[in-house]
Amino acid sequence: MKSEFAFKIFLVTTCLFIVYLYAFLVFSFYVPYVDLILFFGFIWAFVKAREGEKSIYRRITLCGTVLLVILYFFIMHDFWRGM
């Protein structure tokens, strides 16, 4: 049950991440506190998935969270450095 809840958190955070990247890359629209919300959302999903039972939801959430956080830091690194 916890794995499914973590997966839902992961999906919501991923949707926000995609919308935010679209706004950032297409319109050059940067909102500082959205970074913090996304970061906490990914951390929360990761922690809940670690506590959950072993299932496909858990594997998708854990692997997807790690990949998206690495991708996010890779994309935003140059922007943060220039601030």
Buried (B, 14 or more C-beta within 10 A) or exposed (E): EBBBBBBBBBBEBBEBBEEBBEBBEEEEEBEEEBBEEBBEBBEBBBEBBEEBEEBEBBEBBBEBBEEBBEEBEEEBEEEEEEE
